Amino acid sequence: MPISEEAQRNHELLFPDHASTLKDTDPELIEVFDNWAFGEVLKDETLDVRTRVMVQLAALIASSALGEYRVMLGAALNVGVSAVEAKEILYQAVPYVGISKAFDFLHATNDVLRGRGIALPLPPQSTTNRETRREKGLEVQRRILGEKIDQLYAQSPRDQLHIQEFLTANCFGDHITRGGLDLKTRELLTLSMLAALGGCEPQLAGHVAANRAVGNDRRVLVGTITHLLPFIGYPRTLNALRVIDEGTST
């Protein structure tokens, strides 16, 4: 089965002049995969190419797929994702996947950026400080969660209240308030990370609601998961779609 012209064009857009060694060693798999991932899947045009590649980078980090991440980061830079945007995707991943997963990705990202002649460190993107991080984090939480954030604080056991405080000041105040990416994009990135991690359905449900609150409708959410399918597989894709169905039924 030859690789279609459409799939070849889409592949060339991301990876210009790239010769796959796997086409020589595993031609049947590459033909099937490329026709599917760069042909059929991309017929869903819900996301522009930049956003599509950004959510895929987020999912690859959550999947600990370091080798594929390196390749896709290069593709992201090829289609106009900025160095700041790439770094912000990674920085946002830290509170969701943990530094143990993110650490090697930091080094890989720095290697790729330096290879493109990009000077590090990049311009700072923090918008909070030690005095304002909780207030600004709570402001974002209220914007996307509404009164539910008050319920989470009220329902939290006293010996776990510090976790809610960490979520407000650290996850949201230190990370989500940063510049470089708008809130709609950041929520799609969070959705992508949680879908790729698997086993995070309660948190995924919360961020389906959060995405809707910032303007990402069902079509965008389904389109995002569609574009993640080649990278996260069918089981996690179907689990994510079930959560989206439950969260967008009203």
Buried (B, 14 or more C-beta within 10 A) or exposed (E): EEBBEBBBEBBEBBBEEEEEEEEEEEEEEBBEBBBBBBBEBBEBEBBEBBBBBBBBBBBBBBBBBBEBBBBBBBBBBBBEBBBBBBBBBBBBBBBBBEEEBBEEBBEBBBEBBEEEEBEEEBEEBEEBEEEBBBEBBBBBBEBBBEEBBEEBBEEBEEEEEEEBBBBBBBBBBBBBBBEBBEBBBBBBBBBBBBBBBBEBBEBBBBBBBBBBBBEBEBEBBBBBBBBBBBBBEEEBBEBBBEBBEEBBEE
